[in-house]
Amino acid sequence: MDFLRRLFGPRTDQVGEHKATGAPAEVSAPGAVVNTSSQTPTVQAPTNKRTPEEIAEAAIIDPTPIVPLGGTRQLPPIESMVTKPGKHAIYGLNSDIGMIRNNNQDSLFAFFGSNISVEGQPDFGLFIVADGMGGHHDGERASAITTRTIGKHVIEKFYLDLLNSKGEQDADRPVLSEVLSEAVQKANEAVAEEIPEGGTTVTAAAILADRVFIGHVGDSRAYLITTEGIEQITRDHSLVQRLIELDKLTPEEALAHPQRNVLYRAIGQSEDLEVDAVTRRLPAGARLLLCSDGL
């Protein structure tokens, strides 16, 4: 008890009772001002005010052990902690109809699996953005079929196999980039069969540990955002982008070109679909942005 008195000071009944009138006050951090009422509370001063020497003595930590097996010791000085990037992905998704059209032809898909155990399985995420094109319903149906088909194929052919491996290295495990390309091809076949007049772009990103594998068709985009800047890591399959690459058009002219929305490659438009494949390592704290051309 003597130790506690020296650490925290005398008990409340020893220093006098604190009384307040008016509105109840709130506790706030030093320097903060909390206004709870138009009335100003008054606080009665302690009847037994301690001297500065007594306050300093009470703040000293007694080095005498309290129990035979341990004791108190001086705490280390407070250090400023630098926040480190998390070990697991954080994601969000949203879609907006915009200010021009009366229906939204975009579709989004997000799937994330994390396993913290002795097996040490890596985190896995699958994120897809598809921007439909065609008639009033054809475009939105095409994008919905595409996201659903790709998600189903990748989960069945890769993620379930990853779970069955119990975290062990498996030489027979499918290559993620190949599974993703196969999934995009499956989506192309499904859209061509079910929505002959429809089509869609797609940008699909599969994340495994610190690597991202991207399958891409059309003019939706993937950006990698790091401390060094923002980098577009997909290439638009649009007419104006092709003209830029051929030095027939400048990027500024492409923004106002009457055929800026024309694509030469899209899901559901050709049996022989070429899928762009991109693989990148994700630096610590990096962000990946997938978006349609509306953004």
N, C-alpha and C positions, 0 to 999 in steps of 0.2 A: 504493500500500500504506500509506503514511503516513496518507492520508485515511481509509482503512478502519480503521486502528488507532485513530485519534482518534474515529471514529464508533462503533465497536463495542467498543473496548477491546483490550487485549493478547490474544493467542491463548490457548487453554486451557492449552497446555503452559507458558505464561509465568506463569499465575496458580496453577498447581497442579492436580492431578488430583482431581476430585470422586469420592469413594467412598461407597457406601451398602451397608449390610448389612440382612438381613431381606427382607421382601416388596418387590416392585417398586413404585415410587410412580407415580402418575398426575399429569399436568399439569392444573391447574385454574385457574380465574380467580381473581384476587386476592380474598381473603375467603372463598373456598369451601373446604370441608373434604372431602377424599377419603380414606375409610378403606378400604384394600385388604387389610388383614390385622390380626390381633390383635397381631402383633408391631410394634414401633415402629422404623422405620428410623432409622439414625443417619447423619449426614452429616459428613464431615471438613471442617473449615474450610479455606479456601484458605491456602496457605503464604505467598502474597504479596498480602496484602489491600491494595486501593487506598485512598488517602486521599479524603475528600470533594472536594477540589480536583481530583484526577485524574479522578474520576467526572464532575464538572461539565464539565471540559475535553473529555472524550470525547463528551459529549452535544451539543457545539456542531457545527453543520453548516458545513463548510468552503465559503465562497463562491467559492473559486477554480475556474474552469472546468476540467473534466477533459479535454474535447475542444474543439477550436476552435469547433465549431458549437453548443455548448450548455454548460450547467453546472447545478449544483444551486442551489436557492433555498429560502428559508425557507418551510415549508409553512403554509398558512392555518390559523387556529384551527379546532378541531373544532366543528361546528355540530350542533344537534339537528334531525334531519330529520323533518318531518311526513309521515306516510304518506298518500298521495293515493289516492282510489278507482281501481281498475283500469279499463282502457279496454274490457275484455271481460267478459261475464257469466260468473258462476260459478253452477252449479245443482246441485241434488241432489234425489233423490226416494226415497220409501219408502212402504210400505203394510203395515199390521198388521191382523190378523184381529180384534183386540180380545178382550174377556173375556166376551162374551155369546153370539155366534153361532159356529157351527161351520164356516162358509164365508165367504169374503171376496168381496163382489160389486163391489169397486172395481176400476177399471182406470186405469192411468197411461200417458202418452205424453210423451216428451221428444225434441226434435230441435233441434240447435244448429249453426249454420254460421258460421264466421269466416274472413275472407280478408284477409290482410295483404299488400298488393301496391300497385303504382303505380296500379292501377285504382280503389282506394279504395272497394270495395264495403262497404256497411254490414253489421254483424253481424245475423244473423236467428235467431230462436228460436221454437219452437212448443211449448207445454206444455199438456197436457190432463189434467183430472181428471174421471172419470165414476163415479157411484155408482149401481149397478144396483138395481132393485127388481122384485119378482115372486117366482116359485117358486125352488126351490133352485138350479136351473141357469139359469132365464130371466134373472134379474137380472145375473148375471156375464157371460152371453153378450151381453146388450144393451149393457152398458158396454164390452165388448171390441170389438163391432162399431162402436160410436160412436167410440171413440178411433182405431181403424184407419181408418175412413171419413174422418174429419175430417183426420187426418194425411196420408193419400194425396191428398185433394183440394187441400189448401193447398200441399203441396209441388209437385204437378203444375201447378197453375194459377197459382201465384205465385212460389215459390222458384226453380223451373227457369227461369222467365222472367227473374227477377232475375239469374241466372247468365249467361243469354244476352245480357243488356244490357251486360255487361262494365263495369259501374259507371257507365254513361252514363244520363242522365235520359231516360226514355222516356214520352212523353205517352200512348202506347197501353197502357202497363203497367196491369194490373188494379189496382183499389183494394183494399188488403189487408182493410179492414173488410168490404167487400162479398164478397170471396172467403171470408172466415171465416164470414159469415152463410150463404152458399151451402153451405158444408161442413156446417154444423150441420143445415141442411134436408136435405141428402143423407143424413146419419146418421139423421134422423128417418124418412125413407122406408125406409131399409135395415132399421131395427129393426122398424118396423111390418110389413114384408113377411116378415122371417125369424123374428121372435119376437112373434107377435100378443099373447101374454099377458104380455110383458115390457116394461120401460121403464127409463129411467135419467135421472139428472141429467147435466149436463155444464157445465163451466167451462173454456173454451179461451182461452189467451192467446198472441197472436202478437206478438213483440217485433221491431221494426225500428229499429236505431240506438237512439235514446233515447225511443222511443214504444212504448206497449203498446196493442194492440187486443184487446178481449175480447168473445167471444160466450158468452152465458150462458142456461141454462134449468135451473130446479129450485132446490134449496136447498144445493148445494155453493157455495163462496164464494171470492172473491178479495180479499185484503187488500194494501194498499200500506203499507209500513213505512218511515218516514223518521225523521230526527232530531226531527221535530215530533210524532211519535206513530204510532199504528196506525189506519188508516182502512179500513173495509169499503167496497169499491167495487162490489159487486154486491148485488142485492136478491133475497131469498128469495121463490120462488114457492110459498109454503106457505099453508095455511089460517090458521094462527095469525098469520103476518106480515100477512096481509090484514086480520084482525080488529084487529091493533094499529094499522094505518093508518086504520081506521075508528073508532078510539077505543072499541072494544068489549072490548079486552083490553090488559092491561099487559105489558111484556116479562117481568116476574117471573112473572105468571100463565101466560104462554105456555110457560115452561120445564116446567111440570107439567101442561099441558093434555093430555087423553087423545087428542086428534087432532093433536098437534104434528108428527107425521110425515106428515100428509096433504098432498099436493101438488095444486095446481090446474093446473100446467103442467109437462110432462116430455117427454123424447124418447120417441117411439113411441106416444104416447097420443092424438094428434090429427093429422089431415091438415093443418089450418091452424095451423101452429106459429108463434108469435111469439117471436123471438129478441131478447133484450136485447143492445144493442151499447154498449160503453163504450170511450172512447179517452182515454188519459192520457199526459202526458209524465213520464218517469222522472227524478227529480232524481239528481245524482251521489251514488253510495253507497246508493241506495234498494234496498229488497228487496221482492219480490213473492211473496206466499204464496197458493198455490192449495190448497184442502183440501175434503174431504167433511165432512158433518155429524158424522161420528164423532170428528173432532178438536175 
